Amino acid sequence: MTNRIPLTLTRLRPAGRRRGHQPVDRPEVVVSPPAWAPEARARDAGGPEDNAVYTCCCGMVFSAPVSASVSCPVCAVAQDW
């Protein structure tokens, strides 16, 4: 003789299908970053500027727009990229 425990099965209903339960329409919440966030400040200022700092063999350190053909403003030597 085996000792079996009788199983009781119950039918589970989905949560939204209960009697008398009406779904509630909730407005969609849109979260925006605060105005002081770095991304918001950069966007308000027109976006990032693509500048790079270059160092020339003559010792000049200068900032110029990112490009494949940048020359030193002092000695006009083309900079490697």
C-alpha atoms as an extended CHARMM CRD file, in Angstrom:
* protein
*
        81  EXT
         1         1  MET       CA              0.0000000000        0.0000000000        0.0000000000  PROA      1               0.0000000000
         2         2  THR       CA              1.3820000000        3.4260000000       -0.9410000000  PROA      2               0.0000000000
         3         3  ASN       CA              0.7730000000        6.5760000000        1.0030000000  PROA      3               0.0000000000
         4         4  ARG       CA             -0.4710000000        9.0990000000       -1.5110000000  PROA      4               0.0000000000
         5         5  ILE       CA             -1.4920000000       12.6030000000       -0.6510000000  PROA      5               0.0000000000
         6         6  PRO       CA             -4.5990000000       13.6300000000       -2.5600000000  PROA      6               0.0000000000
         7         7  LEU       CA             -4.0480000000       16.6890000000       -4.7380000000  PROA      7               0.0000000000
         8         8  THR       CA             -6.6760000000       19.3870000000       -4.8310000000  PROA      8               0.0000000000
         9         9  LEU       CA             -6.7130000000       21.2990000000       -8.0830000000  PROA      9               0.0000000000
        10        10  THR       CA             -8.2330000000       24.7330000000       -8.2750000000  PROA      10              0.0000000000
        11        11  ARG       CA             -8.8760000000       26.8230000000      -11.3240000000  PROA      11              0.0000000000
        12        12  LEU       CA             -6.9050000000       30.0500000000      -11.2720000000  PROA      12              0.0000000000
        13        13  ARG       CA             -8.3660000000       33.0240000000      -13.0540000000  PROA      13              0.0000000000
        14        14  PRO       CA             -6.2190000000       35.8000000000      -14.5240000000  PROA      14              0.0000000000
        15        15  ALA       CA             -6.1140000000       38.8960000000      -12.3280000000  PROA      15              0.0000000000
        16        16  GLY       CA             -7.9680000000       41.0600000000      -14.8410000000  PROA      16              0.0000000000
        17        17  ARG       CA            -10.8610000000       38.6130000000      -15.2010000000  PROA      17              0.0000000000
        18        18  ARG       CA            -12.2840000000       38.8090000000      -11.7020000000  PROA      18              0.0000000000
        19        19  ARG       CA            -15.9700000000       39.4370000000      -11.2870000000  PROA      19              0.0000000000
        20        20  GLY       CA            -16.7880000000       43.0870000000      -10.8670000000  PROA      20              0.0000000000
        21        21  HSD       CA            -13.2570000000       44.1690000000      -11.7150000000  PROA      21              0.0000000000
        22        22  GLN       CA            -13.0770000000       46.9530000000      -14.2800000000  PROA      22              0.0000000000
        23        23  PRO       CA             -9.7180000000       47.9500000000      -15.7360000000  PROA      23              0.0000000000
        24        24  VAL       CA             -8.6830000000       51.4910000000      -14.8910000000  PROA      24              0.0000000000
        25        25  ASP       CA             -7.3600000000       53.7370000000      -17.6430000000  PROA      25              0.0000000000
        26        26  ARG       CA             -4.2520000000       55.3850000000      -16.3190000000  PROA      26              0.0000000000
        27        27  PRO       CA             -2.5080000000       58.2200000000      -18.1490000000  PROA      27              0.0000000000
        28        28  GLU       CA              0.9150000000       57.3790000000      -19.4960000000  PROA      28              0.0000000000
        29        29  VAL       CA              3.6580000000       59.0060000000      -17.4560000000  PROA      29              0.0000000000
        30        30  VAL       CA              6.4410000000       60.5860000000      -19.4800000000  PROA      30              0.0000000000
        31        31  VAL       CA              9.6250000000       61.1510000000      -17.5190000000  PROA      31              0.0000000000
        32        32  SER       CA             11.9330000000       63.8010000000      -18.8860000000  PROA      32              0.0000000000
        33        33  PRO       CA             15.4010000000       64.5690000000      -17.5630000000  PROA      33              0.0000000000
        34        34  PRO       CA             15.6580000000       67.6400000000      -15.3670000000  PROA      34              0.0000000000
        35        35  ALA       CA             16.6050000000       70.8810000000      -17.0960000000  PROA      35              0.0000000000
        36        36  TRP       CA             19.9560000000       70.9710000000      -15.2950000000  PROA      36              0.0000000000
        37        37  ALA       CA             21.0360000000       67.5290000000      -16.5810000000  PROA      37              0.0000000000
        38        38  PRO       CA             24.2170000000       67.6690000000      -18.7070000000  PROA      38              0.0000000000
        39        39  GLU       CA             22.3990000000       66.1650000000      -21.6980000000  PROA      39              0.0000000000
        40        40  ALA       CA             19.6590000000       68.7870000000      -21.5100000000  PROA      40              0.0000000000
        41        41  ARG       CA             22.1640000000       71.6380000000      -21.2010000000  PROA      41              0.0000000000
        42        42  ALA       CA             24.1590000000       70.4050000000      -24.2110000000  PROA      42              0.0000000000
        43        43  ARG       CA             20.9940000000       70.0010000000      -26.2740000000  PROA      43              0.0000000000
        44        44  ASP       CA             19.7650000000       73.4960000000      -25.3190000000  PROA      44              0.0000000000
        45        45  ALA       CA             23.1510000000       74.9610000000      -26.2730000000  PROA      45              0.0000000000
        46        46  GLY       CA             22.9380000000       73.5260000000      -29.7920000000  PROA      46              0.0000000000
        47        47  GLY       CA             24.6530000000       70.1960000000      -29.2130000000  PROA      47              0.0000000000
        48        48  PRO       CA             28.2750000000       69.2810000000      -28.7520000000  PROA      48              0.0000000000
        49        49  GLU       CA             31.0010000000       70.9390000000      -30.7730000000  PROA      49              0.0000000000
        50        50  ASP       CA             33.3850000000       68.5360000000      -32.4440000000  PROA      50              0.0000000000
        51        51  ASN       CA             36.7440000000       70.0340000000      -31.4730000000  PROA      51              0.0000000000
        52        52  ALA       CA             39.9660000000       68.2430000000      -30.6570000000  PROA      52              0.0000000000
        53        53  VAL       CA             43.2280000000       69.2570000000      -29.0290000000  PROA      53              0.0000000000
        54        54  TYR       CA             46.2840000000       68.7540000000      -31.2360000000  PROA      54              0.0000000000
        55        55  THR       CA             49.9750000000       68.8900000000      -30.3090000000  PROA      55              0.0000000000
        56        56  CYS       CA             52.4490000000       69.8770000000      -33.0120000000  PROA      56              0.0000000000
        57        57  CYS       CA             56.1230000000       68.9210000000      -33.2320000000  PROA      57              0.0000000000
        58        58  CYS       CA             56.9820000000       72.6220000000      -32.8230000000  PROA      58              0.0000000000
        59        59  GLY       CA             55.4720000000       72.5290000000      -29.3120000000  PROA      59              0.0000000000
        60        60  MET       CA             52.2310000000       74.3250000000      -30.1310000000  PROA      60              0.0000000000
        61        61  VAL       CA             49.1160000000       72.8870000000      -28.5140000000  PROA      61              0.0000000000
        62        62  PHE       CA             45.9340000000       74.0640000000      -30.1860000000  PROA      62              0.0000000000
        63        63  SER       CA             42.2480000000       73.2640000000      -30.4790000000  PROA      63              0.0000000000
        64        64  ALA       CA             40.6680000000       72.8490000000      -33.9090000000  PROA      64              0.0000000000
        65        65  PRO       CA             37.5730000000       71.2410000000      -35.4400000000  PROA      65              0.0000000000
        66        66  VAL       CA             37.8670000000       67.4850000000      -35.9080000000  PROA      66              0.0000000000
        67        67  SER       CA             39.0680000000       66.8810000000      -39.4400000000  PROA      67              0.0000000000
        68        68  ALA       CA             41.4020000000       64.6700000000      -41.4440000000  PROA      68              0.0000000000
        69        69  SER       CA             43.3870000000       67.6940000000      -42.6530000000  PROA      69              0.0000000000
        70        70  VAL       CA             44.3920000000       69.8650000000      -39.6970000000  PROA      70              0.0000000000
        71        71  SER       CA             47.4930000000       72.0430000000      -39.8970000000  PROA      71              0.0000000000
        72        72  CYS       CA             49.3770000000       73.7610000000      -37.1140000000  PROA      72              0.0000000000
        73        73  PRO       CA             48.5120000000       77.4810000000      -36.9830000000  PROA      73              0.0000000000
        74        74  VAL       CA             52.1810000000       78.3820000000      -36.2350000000  PROA      74              0.0000000000
        75        75  CYS       CA             54.3020000000       76.2520000000      -38.5620000000  PROA      75              0.0000000000
        76        76  ALA       CA             51.5860000000       74.8860000000      -40.9110000000  PROA      76              0.0000000000
        77        77  VAL       CA             52.7100000000       71.2400000000      -40.4980000000  PROA      77              0.0000000000
        78        78  ALA       CA             49.8860000000       68.7840000000      -41.2190000000  PROA      78              0.0000000000
        79        79  GLN       CA             48.8170000000       66.8670000000      -38.1160000000  PROA      79              0.0000000000
        80        80  ASP       CA             48.4570000000       63.0870000000      -38.0800000000  PROA      80              0.0000000000
        81        81  TRP       CA             45.0510000000       61.7360000000      -37.2660000000  PROA      81              0.0000000000
